[in-house]
Amino acid sequence: MIRTGLDGRIEHVLAYACITSLVALVYANRVGLKAIAITLTLYAGVLEIGQNFTSSRNAAFGDFLASSTGILIGIFLYIIVRIRVRRRRTRNCLSSQLID
């Protein structure tokens, strides 16, 4: 496993924030942000519980919380990007109408 040198929980937050943002970019219009957040949170929980069945890993509630925090941050980042893109499109439409 590749490690960044950061605390494992910070890695969880960063990884889940990135994955959530990407999943939201692709699926938000189809299934909604709530479904994405719930699905990824369940996924994070299943992965943590699954670690109890291996000899080399241990499940930790703190890791689950870090993953869930990353999911919320990813949703928040997606919303910010979506708002900015819409504003830019609206501004471009308005400026092109003024030019015509």
GINORMO-V561606 format. One record per run of one state. SS is the DSSP state (helix for helix, strand for strand, loop for the rest). FROM is the first residue (numbers start at 1). LEN is the number of residues. If there is no record, write none. Layout:
SS_FROM_LEN / SS_FROM_LEN
This chain:
loop_1_7 / helix_8_24 / loop_32_1 / helix_33_21 / loop_54_7 / helix_61_39 / loop_100_1
